[in-house]
Amino acid sequence: MRIVTTLAELRELEPPRRGDAPGRRAVVMTMGALHAGHLALVRTARVSADQVVVSVFVNPLQFNDAGDLASYPRTLEADAALLESAGVDVLFAPEASAMYPHGDPTVTVSAGAIGEVLEGAHRPGHFDGVLTVVLKLMHLVRPDVAFFGQKDAQQLIAIRAMVRDLDLPVQIQAVPTVRDTDGLALSSRNVHLSTEERERALSLSRALNAARQAAEAGASVVDTLAAGRAVLAHAADVVVDYLAALDPSDAHPVAGDHRGDVVIAVAATVGATRLIDNVVTRIR
């Protein structure tokens, strides 16, 4: 595995080959502190592409809390070992000074209305920062396909909208959320949970499962959400930000009479750790 840290090195990558023909390049963008969820993205990319590039970059533009940025786990040496064992071809691990040599960029990408609801409302500017770094990495890496986890559902919706609206020549492929055996969605932030907090955090996945089961049984949007909220109502010391049924195209909450695909998304704080999770289902 080749490790590069500068934009110039990244631009000089040899194009992928498949025998005598051009090959496919895949990218997986991460902020490090890698876990099995990230490795699922890498494995999927490895199967479908001839060259796999993984970025590890804690992007300051997507943090609106300096303390959150400072405390975000950074484990580059361990991450590199995991990626090499997974068959990654190139690890791009820049410093912020390499990605933004002139300081915070003057020109950024706006998430528009997608960035104004739910996670966007809780973290103003977050999705603008995400889309700005994703667009920059796509220009630098020049992938044929990019892999993102379904766990960050609103982020995935925003990235797909950007690719569509700006006519980017890249395929976006979602990879299902990876969960621990007890159902907790894997997240780099889980390391901050104590044993007791981790047990309380299971209420998120249980609420989503209850909502999905209600939807699959023919419940309306209102009753689907009520099933999930009933679980959360009995969760001690879990501060819920939202449980909502989202339109997969724009991340806005759907109307009560909606029929069709929805993303049931939840966000809550357990102890000092804010967690998100979601399931994709269909309101019949």
C-alpha positions in Angstrom: 0.0 0.0 0.0 1.3 3.4 -0.9 0.8 6.2 1.6 0.6 9.8 0.2 0.1 13.0 2.1 0.2 15.8 -0.5 -2.1 16.8 -3.2 0.7 16.6 -5.7 1.4 13.0 -4.9 -2.3 12.2 -5.2 -2.6 13.8 -8.6 0.4 11.7 -9.8 -1.2 8.4 -9.1 -0.9 5.9 -11.9 -4.3 5.2 -13.5 -5.8 1.8 -12.7 -5.5 -0.9 -15.3 -7.4 -4.1 -16.0 -4.9 -6.1 -18.1 -4.3 -4.0 -21.2 -7.5 -2.0 -20.7 -8.3 1.0 -18.4 -9.5 -0.1 -15.0 -11.9 1.3 -12.4 -10.8 3.4 -9.4 -12.8 3.4 -6.2 -12.6 5.8 -3.3 -13.6 5.5 0.3 -13.6 8.7 2.3 -13.1 8.5 6.0 -12.1 10.5 9.0 -10.1 7.6 10.5 -10.6 5.8 13.8 -11.6 2.9 11.5 -13.9 0.1 12.5 -15.6 -2.8 10.8 -18.1 -0.5 9.2 -15.3 1.3 7.3 -13.7 -2.0 6.4 -17.1 -3.2 4.9 -16.8 -0.2 2.5 -13.3 -1.1 1.7 -14.1 -4.7 1.0 -17.0 -3.8 -1.3 -14.8 -1.3 -3.1 -12.0 -4.0 -3.5 -14.5 -6.4 -5.2 -15.7 -3.9 -7.7 -12.6 -1.8 -8.6 -9.1 -2.4 -9.8 -7.6 0.3 -7.6 -8.9 1.4 -4.2 -8.0 4.7 -2.7 -8.9 5.5 1.0 -8.7 8.9 2.5 -8.2 9.5 6.2 -8.8 13.2 7.0 -10.5 14.8 9.9 -12.1 17.6 8.0 -12.3 20.8 10.2 -14.9 22.3 7.9 -17.6 19.9 9.1 -17.2 20.6 12.8 -19.1 23.5 14.3 -17.8 22.6 17.8 -14.1 23.1 18.4 -14.2 20.7 21.3 -15.7 18.0 19.1 -13.0 18.5 16.5 -10.3 18.3 19.2 -11.7 15.2 20.8 -12.3 13.3 17.6 -10.2 10.0 17.8 -7.1 9.9 15.6 -5.5 6.5 15.1 -3.6 6.8 11.8 -1.0 4.2 12.5 -3.6 1.6 13.4 -5.8 2.7 10.5 -3.0 2.2 8.0 -2.3 -1.3 9.3 -6.0 -2.2 8.9 -6.2 -0.7 5.4 -3.0 -2.5 4.2 -4.4 -5.8 5.4 -7.6 -5.1 3.6 -5.8 -4.7 0.3 -6.1 -1.0 -0.2 -3.8 0.4 -2.9 -3.4 4.0 -1.8 -3.9 5.7 1.6 -4.3 9.5 1.3 -3.6 11.0 4.8 -3.1 14.7 4.5 -2.8 17.4 7.1 -5.3 20.2 7.1 -2.6 22.5 5.8 -2.2 20.3 2.7 -6.0 20.2 2.0 -6.5 23.9 2.8 -3.1 25.6 2.2 -4.7 29.0 2.2 -6.8 28.5 5.3 -10.5 27.9 5.2 -11.7 28.0 1.6 -13.4 31.2 0.4 -15.6 29.2 -2.0 -17.5 26.2 -0.6 -20.4 23.9 -1.6 -23.8 24.6 -0.2 -26.0 21.7 0.8 -29.1 24.0 0.3 -32.3 22.8 1.8 -30.9 19.4 2.7 -28.5 21.1 5.1 -31.2 23.0 6.9 -33.1 20.1 8.5 -32.4 17.5 11.2 -28.6 17.1 11.4 -28.1 20.3 9.4 -30.3 22.2 11.8 -28.4 20.7 14.8 -25.0 21.3 13.2 -25.2 24.5 11.1 -22.8 24.3 8.2 -21.9 20.7 8.7 -23.1 19.4 5.4 -21.6 22.4 3.5 -18.2 21.3 5.0 -18.9 17.6 4.1 -19.8 18.4 0.5 -16.9 20.8 0.1 -14.3 18.2 1.1 -16.1 15.4 -0.8 -16.1 17.5 -4.0 -12.4 18.3 -3.5 -11.5 14.7 -3.0 -13.4 13.7 -6.0 -11.5 16.2 -8.1 -8.2 15.0 -6.7 -8.8 11.2 -6.7 -10.9 11.1 -10.0 -12.8 8.0 -9.0 -15.2 6.0 -11.1 -17.1 5.0 -8.0 -17.3 6.2 -4.4 -18.6 4.2 -1.5 -20.4 5.7 1.5 -22.1 4.1 4.5 -25.9 4.1 4.8 -25.5 4.9 8.5 -24.9 8.6 7.6 -28.2 8.7 5.7 -28.6 12.5 5.4 -25.0 12.8 4.3 -25.5 10.2 1.6 -28.6 12.0 0.4 -26.7 15.3 0.2 -23.8 13.7 -1.7 -26.1 12.1 -4.2 -27.8 15.4 -4.8 -24.5 17.1 -5.3 -23.3 14.5 -7.8 -26.6 14.8 -9.7 -26.9 18.6 -9.6 -23.2 19.3 -10.5 -23.0 16.5 -13.1 -20.0 14.8 -11.5 -18.8 11.7 -13.4 -18.8 9.4 -10.5 -21.1 6.6 -9.3 -22.2 6.8 -5.7 -22.8 3.4 -4.0 -24.2 2.9 -0.5 -23.1 0.1 1.8 -25.5 -1.1 4.5 -24.9 -0.1 8.1 -22.7 -2.5 10.0 -23.9 -3.3 13.5 -22.5 -5.0 16.5 -24.0 -8.3 17.5 -26.4 -6.5 19.9 -27.6 -4.2 17.1 -25.7 -1.0 17.9 -24.6 0.7 14.7 -20.8 0.9 14.5 -19.4 4.4 14.9 -16.0 6.0 15.7 -17.8 7.8 18.5 -18.8 4.6 20.3 -15.4 4.6 22.0 -16.6 7.5 24.1 -19.5 5.4 25.6 -19.1 3.8 29.0 -20.4 0.3 29.5 -23.7 1.6 31.0 -24.0 4.3 28.3 -23.5 1.7 25.6 -26.3 -0.4 27.0 -28.6 2.7 27.0 -27.6 3.5 23.4 -29.2 0.2 22.2 -32.5 2.0 22.5 -31.8 3.8 19.2 -31.6 0.6 17.2 -34.5 -0.9 19.1 -36.7 2.1 18.3 -35.8 1.9 14.6 -36.6 -1.8 14.6 -40.0 -1.1 16.2 -40.7 1.5 13.6 -39.7 -0.7 10.7 -41.8 -3.6 12.0 -44.8 -1.2 12.2 -44.2 0.1 8.7 -43.9 -3.5 7.3 -47.2 -4.4 9.1 -48.9 -1.6 7.2 -48.8 1.3 9.7 -49.1 4.9 8.6 -46.2 7.3 8.9 -47.7 8.6 12.2 -48.1 5.2 13.7 -44.7 4.0 12.4 -43.0 6.9 14.3 -45.2 6.3 17.3 -43.9 2.8 17.6 -40.3 4.0 17.6 -41.0 6.8 20.0 -42.7 4.4 22.5 -39.4 2.6 22.8 -37.4 5.8 23.3 -39.9 7.0 25.9 -38.7 4.2 28.2 -35.0 4.8 27.6 -33.4 6.3 30.7 -30.9 9.1 30.3 -31.2 9.2 26.5 -31.8 12.7 25.2 -33.6 12.4 21.8 -33.1 15.1 19.2 -35.4 13.5 16.7 -37.0 10.4 15.3 -38.3 11.2 11.8 -39.4 9.6 8.5 -37.4 11.2 5.7 -37.8 11.4 2.0 -34.8 9.6 0.5 -34.4 12.2 -2.2 -34.1 15.4 -0.1 -33.9 14.3 3.6 -37.1 16.3 4.5 -39.7 14.7 6.7 -42.5 13.1 4.7 -46.1 14.0 5.1 -48.4 11.9 7.3 -50.2 10.4 4.3 -46.9 9.5 2.5 -46.7 6.1 0.8 -43.5 4.7 -0.5 -39.8 4.5 0.5 -38.7 6.3 3.7 -35.6 6.6 5.8 -36.5 6.4 9.5 -33.7 8.4 11.2 -32.9 8.9 14.9 -30.4 11.1 16.7 -29.9 11.1 20.5 -27.3 12.0 23.1 -26.2 9.3 25.5 -24.0 10.6 28.2 -21.8 13.2 26.4 -21.9 11.3 23.1 -24.3 12.2 20.3 -25.3 9.2 18.1 -27.2 8.8 14.9 -28.8 5.8 13.2 -31.4 4.9 10.6 -33.2 2.2 8.7 -34.6 2.2 5.2 -38.2 0.9 4.9 -41.4 1.4 3.0 -44.7 2.9 4.1 -47.4 0.8 2.3 
